[in-house]
Amino acid sequence: MRFTIERQDNIAIFTLKRPNLDADISPQLKAELLILCQPELEALVFDLSFVEYVDSTGLGALLLANRQLKDQETPIILVGVKDLVMKMLTISQLDGIFEYADTVEDAIKSIRNGN
């Protein structure tokens, strides 16, 4: 399995189960995100704990989610971001458009507390 999607009320938790967020998974990920990113979504949590590497197509998938949810001001929280993935986000100047948390539980707590 490449990823799982769990719902907690109107929060979607998208967990990638592969070490690479790249061209091999990005088309399927984008298709799922188009379905998932609806106006009633309160927040999207991306659990990237398993992800060691991201390429431009993977970043494109994250940007697609951002574009879909930006008008509703729905937060996207990236969880468990490893150093190399954060470096790619920073180099691409995308690090500032997402929120971050160490764990899924921390992300949900932050959403519930309105932070």
C-alpha positions in Angstrom: 0.0 0.0 0.0 1.4 3.4 -1.0 -0.7 5.5 1.4 -3.6 5.6 3.7 -6.3 8.2 4.3 -8.0 8.4 7.7 -10.7 10.8 8.7 -11.3 12.3 12.1 -14.4 14.3 11.8 -13.5 16.9 9.0 -9.7 16.4 9.4 -8.1 14.2 6.8 -4.8 12.4 7.7 -2.9 11.3 4.6 -0.1 8.9 5.5 2.5 8.1 2.8 3.9 4.6 3.3 6.9 4.9 1.0 10.3 6.4 1.4 10.0 8.4 -1.9 7.5 11.1 -2.8 8.3 11.1 -6.5 7.0 10.6 -10.0 6.2 7.0 -9.2 3.4 8.0 -6.7 2.6 11.6 -7.5 -0.1 11.1 -10.2 -2.1 8.8 -7.9 -1.5 11.2 -5.0 -2.8 14.2 -7.0 -5.9 12.3 -8.1 -6.7 11.4 -4.4 -6.0 15.0 -3.3 -8.5 16.4 -5.9 -11.2 14.2 -4.4 -10.1 14.8 -0.8 -9.6 18.6 -0.8 -13.2 19.8 -0.6 -14.5 23.0 1.1 -15.9 21.1 4.2 -12.4 19.8 5.1 -11.2 21.5 8.3 -7.5 20.5 7.9 -5.2 18.2 5.9 -2.5 16.4 7.8 0.3 14.9 5.7 2.2 12.3 7.7 5.6 12.2 6.0 7.3 10.2 8.7 8.2 7.4 6.2 9.4 9.8 3.5 13.1 10.2 3.0 13.1 11.9 -0.4 10.9 14.2 -2.4 11.3 15.4 -5.9 9.7 18.1 -7.9 6.6 16.0 -8.8 6.1 15.3 -5.1 6.4 18.9 -4.3 3.9 19.5 -7.1 1.4 17.2 -5.3 1.8 19.2 -2.1 1.3 22.4 -4.0 -1.9 21.0 -5.6 -3.3 20.4 -2.1 -2.3 24.0 -1.1 -4.0 25.4 -4.2 -7.2 23.4 -3.6 -7.5 24.5 0.0 -6.0 28.0 0.0 -9.3 29.9 -0.7 -11.0 28.2 2.3 -7.9 29.0 4.5 -7.7 25.3 5.3 -4.4 24.5 7.0 -2.1 21.8 5.6 0.2 20.4 8.3 3.2 18.3 7.4 4.2 15.8 10.1 7.5 14.1 10.7 9.4 16.0 8.0 12.9 14.6 7.7 15.9 16.9 7.1 16.3 16.1 3.4 12.6 16.7 2.7 12.7 20.0 4.6 15.8 21.0 2.7 13.9 20.4 -0.6 11.0 22.5 0.7 13.4 25.3 1.7 15.3 25.2 -1.6 12.0 25.4 -3.5 10.9 28.2 -1.2 7.8 26.2 -0.2 8.6 25.8 3.5 6.6 28.9 4.5 3.3 27.8 3.0 2.8 24.8 5.3 2.5 24.3 9.0 4.5 21.6 10.7 4.2 19.2 13.6 6.3 16.4 15.1 3.4 13.9 15.3 -0.1 13.4 13.9 -1.4 13.8 17.5 0.4 17.1 17.9 -1.1 18.3 14.6 -4.6 17.3 15.6 -4.2 19.0 19.0 -3.0 22.2 17.2 -6.1 22.1 14.9 -8.5 21.5 17.8 -6.9 24.4 19.8 -7.1 26.7 16.8 -3.4 27.2 16.5 
